[in-house]
Amino acid sequence: MSFRLQRVFPVRPIAILSFWVVSALFGKPSNILFIAIDDLRPELGCYGSPIAKSPNLDKLAKEGMRFDRAYCQQSICSPSRASLMTGARPDEIGVIENTAYFRELNPGIVTLPQHFVKHGYESVYCGKIYHGRMTDNDHSWSRKAAFNRCPVKMKWLPGNYALKENQELWASNKEKMLAKYGKEGSGGLIHGPAYESADVPDHAYSDGFSTRLAIATLKDHIDKKPKQPLFLALGFKKPHLDFIAPKKYWDLYDRENIKLAKQTNEPNGGAATGLHASFELRTRHGIPKKGPIGPELAKTLLHGYYACISYVDAQIGMMLEALDEAGIRDDTVIVVWGDHGWHLGDMGIWGKATNYEIATRVPLIVWTPKMKARGESPAALVELVDIYPSLCDLAGLPKPAHLAGKSFVPLLDAPSKKWKKHAVSQFPNPALREWAANPLSPGMRQTFFGPLIDEVERKIIKQQGNSWDRDLFEHHLMGYSLRTDRHRLVAWLDYRDIDSEPLFLELYDHAKDPEETENVAKKFPKKTEELLVRLRTSGIGKGVSK
């Protein structure tokens, strides 16, 4: 990696104001209910899904605003979340892979909840907000969740499975992987089945527990600090793999009504490096290690994904009901967001980690007490990086100088207002970096994935010819995606020099080809060049060392 380390982000000179001073200056601040959902694409009833059963989110969208064209900045967990929480793009903070910690790279940056704490709020999280160990406990959060008041206890589940047979499969696989490949070769390979339907209560799994913990924490805050505004973050791990949900949510769906993806071919003329081999899914027990995912298995996986959606939706319904019971709904801003999309067989792959519409488009639902355009769905292009400045505006707080996004608050009253001309996403070489956006390790090459990786490489080399360079493709190639109202441009660039000649260009016309089946870059060179110029002047590569 060649990102500049220890970057300190300036903040406009503002005082650290108390709650009471903020109240006097800006009016009573609203509480913030900040809901994150892992790996959820816009597969909800309110987004037009004919299958998904999501009554609580559908109702929230009807009473608030559903953004139809919201995009993440990178379609994998840590970079997407770090970008949203810092208000800076992945290149700016140097986080383009799951193992990079934004706080280590940018020690002085002020995160979204940290900014609210500086202006009189209490902040707390339950569940998954940041990725993995990167919880930023010392900066973002002013208190811990109220575990002592939670009515249920979280029981450790081996492999996160409730069923004994699945726990045993997970334990057996762990033993085999460690024995065969050692620590290096086993990374990411220790899993049980890709799905589970168990007749257990909601709180048996982590998302149900996190919801009850969040409700207990809300009550604890109201009892102890009723006059202090609260930034409450609730993060759900589903529908991320594995597709695990209580049986009652599986039972909501008739398997025969579940339809497979329509577009299962890679884009005609697309970049060989633009899609991956579904490594994340293939590590699971019972999933083919190469070749297609058969229709019956595909339907089961889809069933599990939908069950997880309904499971999370039910937890959100409980959380919203708790707001009503506490009597603070009318002084609370609610924002629900997904960190990135997910291919469910679309383009022939399973997983996130691409630069295409299916992986970069996300659900975003906002509800505020005073918004005028309820039930509207603006066509405006917005980005997850816009959430930070938007919440600042809604709470009447000043905005840090480093923010890259644009507040979408004006759209809450005037959804037809002219807005952004484009949204920008990025992902470094999905074919060779899908695995947590890291270069596929020597350990991975030693496992059963070795032949599959070789197959992927041969495909790229065939397309790139003399342009192929292993170091470049594994470590420095970035796919930058510019989404306009009509088009998507994907430019494959050496991110050390974004003005260098692109290694490959893709252009998709959403007016004629919404599923991005045909790369028309060569057919429309003027439009491609026009959008490439716009992309290069959009701020990409900022923060990258030359």
N, C-alpha and C positions, 0 to 999 in steps of 0.2 A: 504493500500500500504506500502511496506517496502523498497522502493528505498532510496538510500542515497541522501539527499538534499544538496543544496548549493555546488555542485561540480564545481570546477574551472578547466577549460581545459587549459593546457599550450600551448603556441604558440612558435614556433622556434624564436629565437631572430632576428628579422628583423626590419629594420627601416621603419618608415612611410614615404614612398617615394612620392614625388610629381609626377604628370603626366609626367613632362619633364624629370625627372631622370629615371623613368620607361622606357620612350621611348628610352633614351640613352642606357640603359642597355640591354633591351630586344627587341628593335625594336618597331614600332608603335603598341600600343595595339588595339585590335579589340573591337568594340561595341558588346554587348551581347543582343540578343533578346531571352528572356526566357519565353516560353509559357507553361502554366500549364492547363491541362484539367481534370475536376473533374469527376470521376466515368467512365472514358472511358477505356474499355477493347480494345484489338487490333482488333476492329471491323471496319476496314477501307478497302477500295478497295485495297490499296497497301499491306495489310496483307492477302489478299485472300478472303475477304468477297464478296460473290456474290450479295449481296443486297445493302450494304452501298454505298452511293454516296458522295465521298470525293475527288473531283478532285484536290483541292489545296494541300492537304496533300499528295495525291498520286504523284503529280508533285514534291513536295519538297523531297519526299523519292527517286524518280527517279534521281533527281539531287544531292542528298546528300546520306545519309546512313540510312537504316532502320534496327534497331536491332530486330531480331526475337525472341531472348531469353533474354528479359529484365524483371527484377522482382523487385517488391516493397519490402520494409522491413516489412510492416504491412498493411493489406488490409482494412484500414479505414483512414479517412481524416487526422486528426491531427497528429497521430503518423507517418504516411507516410511522410507528408510534413515536420514535424519537423526533421525527420531523414535526408531527402534529404538536407534541408536548413542548417543543422548543420554539415552534413557529418559524423554523428555518428549514431550508431544503436539504436533502441528503448530502449533496456535495458541499454545502456550506459548513455542515457540522462534521463531515468526514465519516458518516455512518451509512455505509452501503452494504453491510453484511450483518448477520445476527450476532456475531461475537464482538463487534465494536461497541464500546460504551460511550455514549455522548458526553457524560460527565467527565470522564478521564481525558477526552479530547478537547472539551470546552469547559474548563472548570468554572468560569465566571458567568456562564449563560444562565438566564433566569427563565425557568420553566413556567408553564401556564399556572399550575396550582401554587407554585412558589410566588409568583407575581400577586396572586390573590391574597396569600398570607401576608405579604408585605403591605397590603392595603386593608388589613383588618379582618380577614376571613380566617376561619378554622378550615383546615383541609385534611382529608382522610381518604384512604382507598380500601376497597374490599375486592378481592379477586385480581384479575390480570389487567393492569393498565400499561405499565412498561413491559418489556420482554424479559422473562427469566429472572436472573439475579439483579438486573439493572433497575432496581426499584426506586433509586434516588431518595431513600428514606431520610437522609440527613438534610435535604434541601426542599423537596417538593411538599412534604407532608408535615403538618404541625401537631398531629396526634395519631395514636394508634386506634385501630378498630376496637369496638367494645366486646371483645371475646368473652369477658366475664358476664355479660348480659345476654349473650346469644342463647336462645332456648334449646338449641341442638348442638351437638358436638360433631366435629369432623373426624371420621374414622379413616385411618390410612388404608388405602386399597392397593394391593400389589399390582403395579402396571396401570392403575386407575380403573381396574375391572372389578365389578361386584360379584360376578359369577365365578365359582371356584374353578371350573374347567378352563376359563380364560386366564385366571390368575396362574394356574399351573402351566398353561401354554407360554405365558410371558416368562415365568421363571425358568422353564426348560430352554426357551430360546436364548435367554440371557446367559445361561450356563454354557450353551453350545457356542455362542458367538465369542465369549471371552476365552473359551478353551481353544477355539480354532484360529482366531485372529488376534487375540490379545486386546489390550486397551485401545491401541491405535486403530486397528481394523474394525472394532466393534462400534465405534462412534455412530450413533443414529440408527444402528441396526437392531437394537434390542427392543422388540415389540411383540405384542400378542396379536389378536385379530383386529381388523380395521373397524369393527363395529360390535355393539353389544346391545341387546334388549333384555333388561332384567326387571323383574317385578319388585321394585324397591321404591321407597319414598323419594321425592325430589331431592331432599337434602342429603341423601346417601352419596350423591356425586357433588363435586366441588361447586358447580354453579348454583345449585339449590342451597348449599350451605352459605356461599358468599352473599346470596340475596338475604337470607335470614340474618346474617351478620350485619349487612348494611342497614337493615331495618332496625336492629338493636342499636346500632351506632347512631342512627338518626334520633331515636328516642333518648339515648344517653346524652346527646348534644343538647336537645331541647330541654331536658331536665336540668342540665348543668349550666348552659350558656344560652338561654332562650333569646337574648337580644343580639347575639353575634351571628352574622351570616355564615353559612356553611357551604363549602365546596366538597360535595360528596361524589366520589368516583366509584362506580361499580363496573367491574370488568368481567365479561363472560368468556370462558374458554371454548365453548362450543358455538358454532358447528365445526371447529377445528378437528382434524383427525386426533383420536379415533372417534368415529361416529357413535358415541355412547349416550344413551338417554333412557330414562325409565320406560318400561314396556307400554304404559298407557299412552305415551306420545307416538310410539310406533303404531299403536292400535287406531290412531286417528286416520290412518291412510289405508286405502285399498290398493294393494300392490299392483293390481291390474290397471289402475288408472295412472300409474306413474309412467311417464314417457321418457325415453332416452333422448340424448342430445341429437338435434337434427343435423348439425354441421359437424361431422367427425373427421373431416380431412384437413390437413394443414393448408395454409393459404397457398394458392397457386402462384408460383414465382416468389414466395416469401423467403426470408432469411433462414438458412439452415441452422443458424445459431439462435433463432427466435423462439424455439420451442424446446422443451426438455423431454426426458423419457419417463416422467412420472416416478422418479426415484423415491420420493417421500412415501407415496402409497405402496410401492413395491416392497418396502421393508416390512410390511405387515404380513403376519401369518396367513397363508391361504391365498395370497395375491400372486399372480404369475410374475416371475422375475424378469421376463421379457415378453414381447408380443402383445397382442390386444387383450383388453379386458372384455371377457365375453358378456353377452346381453343379460343373462340371468344374474351374474355377479354385479354388473353395472346397475341393474335395477335394485339390488339389495343395497348397494352403496348409496344410491339416490334416496332410497327409503330411509336409510340412516341419517342422511344429511337433513332431510325434511323433518324427521323426528326431533333432531337436535334444534332446528329452528323453532318448532312448536314448544319444546322444553324451555328454551331461552325466553320465548315470548311470554310464557306463563309466569316466569320469574319476574319479568319486567312488569307484568300486570300486578303482581303482588307488591312490587316496589312503588308503583304509582298509587295503589290503594293505600299504602302506608303514608304517602304524602298527604292524601286526602284526609285520612284519619287524624293525622297530626295537625291539620288545619293550616298548612303552610303552602299548599299547592299554588295559591294565588300570589305568592311571593317567591316563586321558584322558576328558574329557567331550566328547561329540559333539553338536552341534546343527546341524540342517539346516533352512533356512527360505527361503521365497519372499517377495519384497518386495511382491507383489500378484497378483491374478488377471488373467484376460484373456478377453475375449469372442471366441470363435471362431465368429462368426456368430450367437451367442446374442443374442436380442432384436433381431436384424437388423443388428448392428454387429460390427466387428472392432477389437480394441484393449482397453486398460485404461481408466482414467479415468472410472469411474462410481461411484455409491454403492450399487449392487446386489450381491447375493450373489456373482455370478459374478466380479466384479472385486475384492471386498473379502476373500473367503475365500482363505486361503493354506495351503500345506502347511507343517507343522511336525513334525519328527521329532527326538526326543531319546534319546540313549543315555548311560547312566552306568555305571560299574563296579559300583555298589552298589544300584541301583534294584531294587525288589522286584516291581513290576507289569510284568513284561516281556510284550510282545506285546499289551498292552491299548490300547484306544482310547477314552479318556474322552469323554463328551458335554459336558464342562465348556466354558464359553466362556472362551477365553484370547485375548490380544492380543499383537502383536509387541512392544509396549512392556513386556510382562512378562518378556522374555528377560533384560534387564539385571539386575533384582533376583534372578532365578532363578540366573543364573550366579554372582552374588555368593554366594548361599547355598550352592551346590554347591562352591565353592572355599573356603568358610569366611571370606569377606571381609565387612567391614561395608558397609552400603549408603549411598550419598550421600543427603542429605536431599531432593534435588529430584526423585527418581524418582516417576513417575506410575503405574507398573505395580505388579502384585502377583506375588510369587514363586509359580510353579506347582510348586515342588519337592514340597510335600505330596502332589500328585497322582501323583507317580512311585511312591509306595508305596501310596496309597489313591485309585485313580482314580474311585471312586464318591462321593467326598467332595463335600458341597455347596460350590458355588463362586460365581463372579461371576453377578450377575443380568443383566448386559448387557455388550456390547462396543460401542465407539463408533468410527466412521469418519467421514471427511469428504472432500468434493471440491467445489471452487468451480465451479458452472455448467459441466458437461461440454460442453454444446452450443456454448458460445462460448469455452471455455478448455481443450479437450482437448489442444491443441497444447502439450505440456509444462506444462500448467496455467497458461499465460500467456494474457492476453487476445489473441485473434487479431489480429495486427498489421496496420497499414496495408499493409505489404508483402504479406501473405497475401491481402488484399482486392484487390490489384492483379494477382494471378496468376490462373491458370485456376480457382482456388477461389472467386473473387469471387461468381459466381452461386450456388454452393452455400451459401456463408455467408449470402447474402441470403435464400435459401430457408429456412435454419435460423432466421434471425431472424423471418421472417414467421410461422412456426409458433409461436414463443414469444409474439410480440405478439398473435396471435389468441387464445391461451389467457389471457394476462395482462391484456389490455385496458388499462384506465387505470392499472394497476400498472406497466406497462412504463416503464422508465427506463434508457437506455443505460448511463450511468455506473454505476448500481447493478448492473445485470446483468453488466457486463464486469469490474467491479473489486471489488464488495463482497458479492455474493451467494454464500452458502455453503450447500451441501447437507450437513446433519449427519444421520448415519445411526445409529440405535440398534438393535442386534440383540439380541433377547432369545431365550429358549429357543424361543419360538413365533413371534414377530413381528419384522418389520423396519419401523421408522418412519423416513421420510426427511422432514426438515423443512427447507424452503428459507427461510433467514433472512438478514437483513442482519447480518453478523457484527460490525458496530460496535455493535449493540444486540440481543443475542440474546433479549431480552424483548419485542421489538417483534412486531407481528402477522406471522405467517408468510405469505410470498407464495404458498406452496403446500404441501400436506401429502400424503404418500403413506403408506399402511399396507398391508403384505402379510402374509398369514396362512400361515406355512410348514407348518402342520399340514394345511391343505387345498390349498395352492398353493405348493409348494416352488420352482417356477420363476418365481415373482413375476409372474404374468401379469395379475393383477387388483388394482387399487388399491381397497381397501375402506374408506378413511378416512371417506368420507361415510356409509357404511353403519353404521359403528361409531364414532360421535363420542366416546363416553365412553372407550373404550379408546385412541383416538387422543390425547385430551386427557391421559389418565393417563400415557401414554408421553412426550408432549411435556414434561410437568412433570418427569419423570424425566431426560429429555435435558438440559433447561436447568439441572438441578442436578448434572449429571455432571462439570462442570468445563470444558465447552466455552466458547469465547470468552475463556478465561483468557489474559492477556497481550496482548489486543487493546486498543488505545487507544479510548476512547469518543469 
